[in-house]
Amino acid sequence: MSCLYTVNAIYASVILASTRNTFGTEKASDYGPGFLGFVFTAVMVVAGIFLMRDMVRRVRRVRYQSEAELRQHQMMEDGEKRKLEEPDEPIDPKTSEEK
């Protein structure tokens, strides 16, 4: 029921606002968004700039992480492909003649 009262009040205020005849009494300052519109627009621009910078930073971080993971997988695959050569008998590094 209160929704109907709200809609009725909005309709009545629109009708009342549209029946005023104030043509020709406007000033040059009555047109345009004014100072509040400027402040709102400036805040939105600054927020957009910070949002874009943060987004670029996050995308760069994800790209670097994926490149690091790719390098790590390549190193692991290279390590698995290498054949390990183990000696037949234990070698003592202190007395070994090979260096």
MOPAC internal coordinates of N, CA, C and O (Angstrom, degrees):
PM7 1SCF
backbone

  N    0.0000 0     0.00 0     0.00 0    0    0    0
  C    1.4374 1     0.00 0     0.00 0    1    0    0
  C    1.5272 1   110.79 1     0.00 0    2    1    0
  O    1.2310 1   120.30 1   142.29 1    3    2    1
  N    1.3342 1   117.03 1   -37.71 1    3    2    1
  C    1.4614 1   119.04 1  -178.31 1    5    3    2
  C    1.5245 1   110.88 1   -69.23 1    6    5    3
  O    1.2310 1   120.21 1   153.78 1    7    6    5
  N    1.3147 1   117.21 1   -26.22 1    7    6    5
  C    1.4648 1   120.88 1   177.77 1    9    7    6
  C    1.5279 1   109.48 1   -65.10 1   10    9    7
  O    1.2310 1   120.82 1   140.80 1   11   10    9
  N    1.3304 1   116.04 1   -39.20 1   11   10    9
  C    1.4679 1   120.31 1   179.04 1   13   11   10
  C    1.5211 1   110.73 1   -65.22 1   14   13   11
  O    1.2310 1   120.12 1   140.40 1   15   14   13
  N    1.3259 1   117.38 1   -39.60 1   15   14   13
  C    1.4591 1   121.03 1   177.37 1   17   15   14
  C    1.5150 1   110.91 1   -64.85 1   18   17   15
  O    1.2310 1   120.23 1   141.65 1   19   18   17
  N    1.3297 1   117.17 1   -38.35 1   19   18   17
  C    1.4567 1   121.03 1   179.69 1   21   19   18
  C    1.5223 1   110.81 1   -66.05 1   22   21   19
  O    1.2310 1   120.41 1   134.52 1   23   22   21
  N    1.3155 1   116.82 1   -45.48 1   23   22   21
  C    1.4655 1   120.77 1   178.58 1   25   23   22
  C    1.5186 1   110.34 1   -62.81 1   26   25   23
  O    1.2310 1   120.36 1   139.29 1   27   26   25
  N    1.3160 1   116.92 1   -40.71 1   27   26   25
  C    1.4636 1   121.38 1   179.17 1   29   27   26
  C    1.5244 1   110.54 1   -64.04 1   30   29   27
  O    1.2310 1   119.89 1   139.59 1   31   30   29
  N    1.3345 1   117.81 1   -40.41 1   31   30   29
  C    1.4644 1   121.79 1   179.43 1   33   31   30
  C    1.5239 1   110.52 1   -66.39 1   34   33   31
  O    1.2310 1   120.20 1   139.48 1   35   34   33
  N    1.3205 1   117.23 1   -40.52 1   35   34   33
  C    1.4652 1   120.52 1   179.03 1   37   35   34
  C    1.5293 1   109.57 1   -65.48 1   38   37   35
  O    1.2310 1   120.30 1   136.21 1   39   38   37
  N    1.3169 1   117.03 1   -43.79 1   39   38   37
  C    1.4638 1   121.17 1   179.19 1   41   39   38
  C    1.5295 1   110.63 1   -61.53 1   42   41   39
  O    1.2310 1   120.27 1   137.44 1   43   42   41
  N    1.3159 1   117.08 1   -42.56 1   43   42   41
  C    1.4648 1   120.90 1  -179.92 1   45   43   42
  C    1.5254 1   111.10 1   -64.96 1   46   45   43
  O    1.2310 1   119.96 1   140.94 1   47   46   45
  N    1.3304 1   117.69 1   -39.06 1   47   46   45
  C    1.4600 1   119.59 1  -179.93 1   49   47   46
  C    1.5283 1   111.29 1   -69.82 1   50   49   47
  O    1.2310 1   120.24 1   146.18 1   51   50   49
  N    1.3242 1   117.15 1   -33.82 1   51   50   49
  C    1.4714 1   120.13 1   177.09 1   53   51   50
  C    1.5206 1   109.97 1   -67.55 1   54   53   51
  O    1.2310 1   120.39 1   137.03 1   55   54   53
  N    1.3140 1   116.85 1   -42.97 1   55   54   53
  C    1.4689 1   120.90 1   179.07 1   57   55   54
  C    1.5196 1   109.81 1   -63.48 1   58   57   55
  O    1.2310 1   119.93 1   137.36 1   59   58   57
  N    1.3286 1   117.73 1   -42.64 1   59   58   57
  C    1.4649 1   121.54 1  -179.53 1   61   59   58
  C    1.5217 1   110.53 1   -65.12 1   62   61   59
  O    1.2310 1   120.16 1   139.27 1   63   62   61
  N    1.3239 1   117.30 1   -40.73 1   63   62   61
  C    1.4604 1   120.54 1  -179.20 1   65   63   62
  C    1.5262 1   111.12 1   -69.35 1   66   65   63
  O    1.2310 1   120.15 1   148.01 1   67   66   65
  N    1.2999 1   117.33 1   -31.99 1   67   66   65
  C    1.4598 1   119.12 1  -177.03 1   69   67   66
  C    1.5310 1   112.24 1   -81.25 1   70   69   67
  O    1.2310 1   119.44 1   165.90 1   71   70   69
  N    1.3308 1   118.68 1   -14.10 1   71   70   69
  C    1.4682 1   120.05 1  -177.95 1   73   71   70
  C    1.5236 1   112.40 1   -92.31 1   74   73   71
  O    1.2310 1   119.76 1   176.07 1   75   74   73
  N    1.3077 1   118.07 1    -3.93 1   75   74   73
  C    1.4692 1   119.18 1   178.95 1   77   75   74
  C    1.5246 1   109.22 1   -76.58 1   78   77   75
  O    1.2310 1   120.99 1   -46.80 1   79   78   77
  N    1.3064 1   115.70 1   133.20 1   79   78   77
  C    1.4583 1   120.91 1   177.64 1   81   79   78
  C    1.5253 1   108.64 1  -107.09 1   82   81   79
  O    1.2310 1   120.96 1   -87.39 1   83   82   81
  N    1.3073 1   115.77 1    92.61 1   83   82   81
  C    1.4679 1   120.13 1  -179.71 1   85   83   82
  C    1.5259 1   109.85 1  -121.27 1   86   85   83
  O    1.2310 1   120.46 1  -148.67 1   87   86   85
  N    1.3129 1   116.73 1    31.33 1   87   86   85
  C    1.4530 1   119.29 1  -178.86 1   89   87   86
  C    1.5198 1   110.16 1   -70.30 1   90   89   87
  O    1.2310 1   120.81 1   -42.90 1   91   90   89
  N    1.3075 1   116.05 1   137.10 1   91   90   89
  C    1.4530 1   120.51 1   177.85 1   93   91   90
  C    1.5174 1   113.92 1    91.64 1   94   93   91
  O    1.2310 1   119.23 1   172.72 1   95   94   93
  N    1.3222 1   119.08 1    -7.28 1   95   94   93
  C    1.4668 1   120.58 1  -179.01 1   97   95   94
  C    1.5274 1   111.71 1  -103.28 1   98   97   95
  O    1.2310 1   120.13 1  -173.99 1   99   98   97
  N    1.3255 1   117.37 1     6.01 1   99   98   97
  C    1.4544 1   120.20 1  -178.58 1  101   99   98
  C    1.5203 1   110.44 1   -75.30 1  102  101   99
  O    1.2310 1   121.20 1   -31.03 1  103  102  101
  N    1.3211 1   115.31 1   148.97 1  103  102  101
  C    1.4605 1   121.82 1   175.39 1  105  103  102
  C    1.5313 1   107.99 1  -102.24 1  106  105  103
  O    1.2310 1   120.92 1   -11.18 1  107  106  105
  N    1.2928 1   115.84 1   168.82 1  107  106  105
  C    1.4591 1   120.12 1   178.20 1  109  107  106
  C    1.5305 1   110.40 1   -66.35 1  110  109  107
  O    1.2310 1   120.01 1   152.06 1  111  110  109
  N    1.3196 1   117.58 1   -27.94 1  111  110  109
  C    1.4578 1   120.71 1  -179.56 1  113  111  110
  C    1.5296 1   112.34 1   -79.05 1  114  113  111
  O    1.2310 1   119.69 1   169.66 1  115  114  113
  N    1.3239 1   118.19 1   -10.34 1  115  114  113
  C    1.4589 1   120.97 1   178.76 1  117  115  114
  C    1.5211 1   111.94 1   -75.79 1  118  117  115
  O    1.2310 1   119.61 1   162.77 1  119  118  117
  N    1.3245 1   118.36 1   -17.23 1  119  118  117
  C    1.4565 1   122.56 1  -178.51 1  121  119  118
  C    1.5199 1   109.46 1   -94.98 1  122  121  119
  O    1.2310 1   120.31 1   -38.28 1  123  122  121
  N    1.2964 1   117.01 1   141.72 1  123  122  121
  C    1.4603 1   121.40 1   176.31 1  125  123  122
  C    1.5119 1   111.74 1   101.44 1  126  125  123
  O    1.2310 1   120.71 1   -10.94 1  127  126  125
  N    1.3017 1   116.26 1   169.06 1  127  126  125
  C    1.4492 1   120.85 1  -174.19 1  129  127  126
  C    1.5257 1   114.54 1   -78.53 1  130  129  127
  O    1.2310 1   119.84 1   158.30 1  131  130  129
  N    1.3165 1   117.91 1   -21.70 1  131  130  129
  C    1.4537 1   120.30 1   179.05 1  133  131  130
  C    1.5223 1   112.72 1    79.39 1  134  133  131
  O    1.2310 1   121.55 1    11.31 1  135  134  133
  N    1.3137 1   114.64 1  -168.69 1  135  134  133
  C    1.4677 1   120.49 1  -176.47 1  137  135  134
  C    1.5288 1   111.75 1   -66.95 1  138  137  135
  O    1.2310 1   119.91 1   140.79 1  139  138  137
  N    1.3163 1   117.77 1   -39.21 1  139  138  137
  C    1.4646 1   121.06 1  -179.90 1  141  139  138
  C    1.5310 1   111.04 1   -62.89 1  142  141  139
  O    1.2310 1   120.46 1   141.49 1  143  142  141
  N    1.3170 1   116.73 1   -38.51 1  143  142  141
  C    1.4610 1   120.15 1   176.48 1  145  143  142
  C    1.5138 1   111.77 1   -65.49 1  146  145  143
  O    1.2310 1   120.13 1   141.69 1  147  146  145
  N    1.3260 1   117.36 1   -38.31 1  147  146  145
  C    1.4643 1   121.29 1   177.43 1  149  147  146
  C    1.5214 1   110.81 1   -64.33 1  150  149  147
  O    1.2310 1   120.64 1   134.93 1  151  150  149
  N    1.3297 1   116.39 1   -45.07 1  151  150  149
  C    1.4725 1   120.23 1  -179.51 1  153  151  150
  C    1.5245 1   110.21 1   -62.88 1  154  153  151
  O    1.2310 1   120.14 1   135.37 1  155  154  153
  N    1.3150 1   117.34 1   -44.63 1  155  154  153
  C    1.4643 1   120.80 1   179.38 1  157  155  154
  C    1.5274 1   111.12 1   -61.35 1  158  157  155
  O    1.2310 1   120.14 1   135.49 1  159  158  157
  N    1.3201 1   117.33 1   -44.51 1  159  158  157
  C    1.4632 1   121.11 1   179.10 1  161  159  158
  C    1.5227 1   110.97 1   -63.73 1  162  161  159
  O    1.2310 1   119.97 1   137.84 1  163  162  161
  N    1.3243 1   117.67 1   -42.16 1  163  162  161
  C    1.4628 1   120.83 1   179.26 1  165  163  162
  C    1.5244 1   111.16 1   -63.50 1  166  165  163
  O    1.2310 1   120.35 1   139.40 1  167  166  165
  N    1.3202 1   116.93 1   -40.60 1  167  166  165
  C    1.4659 1   120.62 1   178.80 1  169  167  166
  C    1.5244 1   110.08 1   -64.61 1  170  169  167
  O    1.2310 1   120.08 1   138.66 1  171  170  169
  N    1.3142 1   117.45 1   -41.34 1  171  170  169
  C    1.4607 1   120.82 1   179.30 1  173  171  170
  C    1.5328 1   111.42 1   -65.01 1  174  173  171
  O    1.2310 1   120.00 1   141.25 1  175  174  173
  N    1.3275 1   117.61 1   -38.75 1  175  174  173
  C    1.4704 1   121.18 1   178.70 1  177  175  174
  C    1.5200 1   110.38 1   -65.94 1  178  177  175
  O    1.2310 1   120.28 1   134.67 1  179  178  177
  N    1.3171 1   117.08 1   -45.33 1  179  178  177
  C    1.4677 1   120.54 1   179.73 1  181  179  178
  C    1.5270 1   110.22 1   -63.71 1  182  181  179
  O    1.2310 1   119.95 1   137.78 1  183  182  181
  N    1.3187 1   117.69 1   -42.22 1  183  182  181
  C    1.4686 1   120.56 1   178.02 1  185  183  182
  C    1.5267 1   110.69 1   -63.47 1  186  185  183
  O    1.2310 1   119.79 1   140.27 1  187  186  185
  N    1.3132 1   118.01 1   -39.73 1  187  186  185
  C    1.4608 1   121.48 1   177.46 1  189  187  186
  C    1.5236 1   112.26 1   -63.59 1  190  189  187
  O    1.2310 1   120.49 1   139.62 1  191  190  189
  N    1.3257 1   116.67 1   -40.38 1  191  190  189
  C    1.4678 1   120.45 1   178.20 1  193  191  190
  C    1.5172 1   110.31 1   -62.96 1  194  193  191
  O    1.2310 1   120.12 1   132.83 1  195  194  193
  N    1.3278 1   117.37 1   -47.17 1  195  194  193
  C    1.4671 1   119.93 1   179.79 1  197  195  194
  C    1.5310 1   111.20 1   -64.57 1  198  197  195
  O    1.2310 1   120.24 1   142.55 1  199  198  197
  N    1.3122 1   117.15 1   -37.45 1  199  198  197
  C    1.4610 1   120.82 1   178.84 1  201  199  198
  C    1.5272 1   110.95 1   -64.43 1  202  201  199
  O    1.2310 1   120.04 1   136.65 1  203  202  201
  N    1.3329 1   117.53 1   -43.35 1  203  202  201
  C    1.4653 1   120.59 1   178.90 1  205  203  202
  C    1.5267 1   111.82 1   -65.70 1  206  205  203
  O    1.2310 1   120.24 1   138.84 1  207  206  205
  N    1.3261 1   117.14 1   -41.16 1  207  206  205
  C    1.4660 1   119.66 1   178.48 1  209  207  206
  C    1.5160 1   111.01 1   -62.76 1  210  209  207
  O    1.2310 1   120.42 1   137.77 1  211  210  209
  N    1.3252 1   116.79 1   -42.23 1  211  210  209
  C    1.4638 1   120.42 1   179.26 1  213  211  210
  C    1.5253 1   110.67 1   -65.11 1  214  213  211
  O    1.2310 1   120.43 1   139.34 1  215  214  213
  N    1.3293 1   116.78 1   -40.66 1  215  214  213
  C    1.4560 1   120.72 1  -179.73 1  217  215  214
  C    1.5346 1   110.80 1   -64.54 1  218  217  215
  O    1.2310 1   120.16 1   137.55 1  219  218  217
  N    1.3296 1   117.29 1   -42.45 1  219  218  217
  C    1.4640 1   120.54 1   178.34 1  221  219  218
  C    1.5235 1   110.23 1   -62.84 1  222  221  219
  O    1.2310 1   120.46 1   139.03 1  223  222  221
  N    1.3158 1   116.72 1   -40.97 1  223  222  221
  C    1.4676 1   120.96 1   179.43 1  225  223  222
  C    1.5293 1   111.12 1   -63.26 1  226  225  223
  O    1.2310 1   120.47 1   137.80 1  227  226  225
  N    1.3201 1   116.70 1   -42.20 1  227  226  225
  C    1.4678 1   119.93 1  -179.95 1  229  227  226
  C    1.5272 1   111.75 1   -67.88 1  230  229  227
  O    1.2310 1   120.02 1   139.35 1  231  230  229
  N    1.3247 1   117.57 1   -40.65 1  231  230  229
  C    1.4649 1   120.87 1   178.36 1  233  231  230
  C    1.5200 1   110.03 1   -64.08 1  234  233  231
  O    1.2310 1   120.12 1   138.52 1  235  234  233
  N    1.3241 1   117.37 1   -41.48 1  235  234  233
  C    1.4607 1   120.82 1   178.34 1  237  235  234
  C    1.5254 1   110.67 1   -63.03 1  238  237  235
  O    1.2310 1   120.17 1   138.85 1  239  238  237
  N    1.3217 1   117.29 1   -41.15 1  239  238  237
  C    1.4632 1   121.13 1   179.68 1  241  239  238
  C    1.5281 1   111.08 1   -63.23 1  242  241  239
  O    1.2310 1   120.29 1   137.75 1  243  242  241
  N    1.3294 1   117.06 1   -42.25 1  243  242  241
  C    1.4673 1   120.92 1   178.93 1  245  243  242
  C    1.5257 1   109.87 1   -65.16 1  246  245  243
  O    1.2310 1   120.38 1   139.23 1  247  246  245
  N    1.3314 1   116.88 1   -40.77 1  247  246  245
  C    1.4632 1   120.20 1   179.78 1  249  247  246
  C    1.5315 1   110.53 1   -63.87 1  250  249  247
  O    1.2310 1   119.80 1   136.38 1  251  250  249
  N    1.3331 1   117.98 1   -43.62 1  251  250  249
  C    1.4573 1   120.78 1   179.33 1  253  251  250
  C    1.5257 1   111.38 1   -64.62 1  254  253  251
  O    1.2310 1   120.50 1   141.14 1  255  254  253
  N    1.3293 1   116.66 1   -38.86 1  255  254  253
  C    1.4607 1   119.44 1   178.80 1  257  255  254
  C    1.5208 1   111.17 1   -65.05 1  258  257  255
  O    1.2310 1   120.01 1   139.58 1  259  258  257
  N    1.3184 1   117.58 1   -40.42 1  259  258  257
  C    1.4646 1   119.64 1   179.73 1  261  259  258
  C    1.5268 1   110.77 1   -68.20 1  262  261  259
  O    1.2310 1   120.05 1   143.36 1  263  262  261
  N    1.3396 1   117.51 1   -36.64 1  263  262  261
  C    1.4631 1   119.76 1   176.71 1  265  263  262
  C    1.5227 1   110.92 1   -65.40 1  266  265  263
  O    1.2310 1   120.13 1   140.06 1  267  266  265
  N    1.3251 1   117.35 1   -39.94 1  267  266  265
  C    1.4607 1   120.87 1   179.11 1  269  267  266
  C    1.5290 1   110.69 1   -65.88 1  270  269  267
  O    1.2310 1   120.23 1   139.03 1  271  270  269
  N    1.3189 1   117.17 1   -40.97 1  271  270  269
  C    1.4692 1   120.33 1   177.31 1  273  271  270
  C    1.5231 1   111.01 1   -63.93 1  274  273  271
  O    1.2310 1   120.40 1   139.95 1  275  274  273
  N    1.3289 1   116.84 1   -40.05 1  275  274  273
  C    1.4597 1   120.67 1   178.53 1  277  275  274
  C    1.5272 1   110.94 1   -62.94 1  278  277  275
  O    1.2310 1   120.55 1   135.93 1  279  278  277
  N    1.3395 1   116.55 1   -44.07 1  279  278  277
  C    1.4625 1   120.02 1   177.40 1  281  279  278
  C    1.5183 1   111.54 1   -62.68 1  282  281  279
  O    1.2310 1   120.46 1   140.34 1  283  282  281
  N    1.3231 1   116.73 1   -39.66 1  283  282  281
  C    1.4537 1   120.50 1   179.96 1  285  283  282
  C    1.5326 1   110.43 1   -64.90 1  286  285  283
  O    1.2310 1   120.07 1   137.86 1  287  286  285
  N    1.3251 1   117.47 1   -42.14 1  287  286  285
  C    1.4677 1   120.13 1   177.88 1  289  287  286
  C    1.5219 1   111.22 1   -65.02 1  290  289  287
  O    1.2310 1   120.13 1   140.87 1  291  290  289
  N    1.3403 1   117.36 1   -39.13 1  291  290  289
  C    1.4517 1   120.29 1   178.04 1  293  291  290
  C    1.5329 1   111.09 1   -63.90 1  294  293  291
  O    1.2310 1   120.79 1   138.88 1  295  294  293
  N    1.3245 1   116.09 1   -41.12 1  295  294  293
  C    1.4683 1   119.43 1   178.51 1  297  295  294
  C    1.5241 1   110.53 1   -64.77 1  298  297  295
  O    1.2310 1   120.30 1   141.26 1  299  298  297
  N    1.3280 1   117.04 1   -38.74 1  299  298  297
  C    1.4620 1   119.83 1   178.96 1  301  299  298
  C    1.5321 1   110.68 1   -66.24 1  302  301  299
  O    1.2310 1   120.49 1   138.90 1  303  302  301
  N    1.3270 1   116.66 1   -41.10 1  303  302  301
  C    1.4627 1   119.68 1   178.69 1  305  303  302
  C    1.5279 1   110.99 1   -66.06 1  306  305  303
  O    1.2310 1   120.10 1   139.29 1  307  306  305
  N    1.3280 1   117.42 1   -40.71 1  307  306  305
  C    1.4604 1   120.59 1   176.96 1  309  307  306
  C    1.5228 1   111.04 1   -62.71 1  310  309  307
  O    1.2310 1   120.65 1   141.80 1  311  310  309
  N    1.3227 1   116.36 1   -38.20 1  311  310  309
  C    1.4619 1   120.44 1   178.79 1  313  311  310
  C    1.5204 1   111.83 1   -68.03 1  314  313  311
  O    1.2310 1   119.90 1   144.63 1  315  314  313
  N    1.3218 1   117.79 1   -35.37 1  315  314  313
  C    1.4619 1   121.15 1   179.41 1  317  315  314
  C    1.5273 1   111.42 1   -73.08 1  318  317  315
  O    1.2310 1   119.92 1   149.98 1  319  318  317
  N    1.3191 1   117.75 1   -30.02 1  319  318  317
  C    1.4563 1   121.70 1  -179.76 1  321  319  318
  C    1.5257 1   112.51 1   -75.20 1  322  321  319
  O    1.2310 1   120.77 1   153.23 1  323  322  321
  N    1.3270 1   116.13 1   -26.77 1  323  322  321
  C    1.4590 1   119.53 1  -179.15 1  325  323  322
  C    1.5153 1   110.75 1   -68.82 1  326  325  323
  O    1.2310 1   120.90 1   -40.59 1  327  326  325
  N    1.2975 1   115.89 1   139.41 1  327  326  325
  C    1.4529 1   120.13 1   178.36 1  329  327  326
  C    1.5281 1   108.25 1   -91.61 1  330  329  327
  O    1.2310 1   121.58 1   -52.17 1  331  330  329
  N    1.3007 1   114.59 1   127.83 1  331  330  329
  C    1.4577 1   119.24 1   178.73 1  333  331  330
  C    1.5276 1   108.92 1   -84.02 1  334  333  331
  O    1.2310 1   121.33 1   -51.26 1  335  334  333
  N    1.3067 1   115.06 1   128.74 1  335  334  333
  C    1.4632 1   120.36 1   178.10 1  337  335  334
  C    1.5200 1   108.61 1  -102.83 1  338  337  335
  O    1.2310 1   121.23 1   -66.07 1  339  338  337
  N    1.2893 1   115.25 1   113.93 1  339  338  337
  C    1.4540 1   119.94 1   178.96 1  341  339  338
  C    1.5264 1   109.16 1  -107.36 1  342  341  339
  O    1.2310 1   120.31 1   -39.46 1  343  342  341
  N    1.3135 1   117.01 1   140.54 1  343  342  341
  C    1.4673 1   119.79 1   179.31 1  345  343  342
  C    1.5319 1   110.97 1   -71.30 1  346  345  343
  O    1.2310 1   121.24 1   -22.41 1  347  346  345
  N    1.3101 1   115.23 1   157.59 1  347  346  345
  C    1.4634 1   120.10 1   179.02 1  349  347  346
  C    1.5216 1   111.87 1   -73.33 1  350  349  347
  O    1.2310 1   120.65 1   147.12 1  351  350  349
  N    1.3089 1   116.36 1   -32.88 1  351  350  349
  C    1.4749 1   119.83 1  -179.83 1  353  351  350
  C    1.5237 1   108.45 1  -129.04 1  354  353  351
  O    1.2310 1   120.19 1   -22.67 1  355  354  353
  N    1.3100 1   117.24 1   157.33 1  355  354  353
  C    1.4671 1   119.96 1  -179.53 1  357  355  354
  C    1.5317 1   111.17 1   -63.97 1  358  357  355
  O    1.2310 1   121.37 1   -35.38 1  359  358  357
  N    1.3212 1   114.98 1   144.62 1  359  358  357
  C    1.4676 1   120.91 1  -179.54 1  361  359  358
  C    1.5165 1   108.09 1  -116.95 1  362  361  359
  O    1.2310 1   121.30 1   -46.37 1  363  362  361
  N    1.3205 1   115.12 1   133.63 1  363  362  361
  C    1.4633 1   121.01 1   175.86 1  365  363  362
  C    1.5240 1   107.50 1   -94.52 1  366  365  363
  O    1.2310 1   119.43 1   -61.23 1  367  366  365
  N    1.3190 1   118.70 1   118.77 1  367  366  365
  C    1.4701 1   119.85 1  -176.25 1  369  367  366
  C    1.5205 1   113.01 1   -65.77 1  370  369  367
  O    1.2310 1   119.55 1   156.56 1  371  370  369
  N    1.3389 1   118.47 1   -23.44 1  371  370  369
  C    1.4626 1   120.31 1  -178.07 1  373  371  370
  C    1.5252 1   110.67 1   -75.71 1  374  373  371
  O    1.2310 1   120.19 1   143.43 1  375  374  373
  N    1.3059 1   117.24 1   -36.57 1  375  374  373
  C    1.4528 1   120.24 1  -175.65 1  377  375  374
  C    1.5130 1   112.95 1  -104.09 1  378  377  375
  O    1.2310 1   120.20 1   179.13 1  379  378  377
  N    1.3146 1   117.22 1    -0.87 1  379  378  377
  C    1.4602 1   120.49 1  -178.24 1  381  379  378
  C    1.5272 1   109.99 1   -72.01 1  382  381  379
  O    1.2310 1   120.92 1   -40.53 1  383  382  381
  N    1.3318 1   115.85 1   139.47 1  383  382  381
  C    1.4609 1   120.05 1   179.76 1  385  383  382
  C    1.5136 1   111.21 1   -86.03 1  386  385  383
  O    1.2310 1   120.15 1   158.87 1  387  386  385
  N    1.3300 1   117.32 1   -21.13 1  387  386  385
  C    1.4680 1   120.10 1   177.59 1  389  387  386
  C    1.5036 1   109.59 1   -79.06 1  390  389  387
  O    1.2310 1   121.51 1   -41.44 1  391  390  389
  N    1.3078 1   114.72 1   138.56 1  391  390  389
  C    1.4683 1   118.36 1   178.14 1  393  391  390
  C    1.4844 1   110.66 1  -131.03 1  394  393  391
  O    1.2310 1   120.10 1   180.00 1  395  394  393

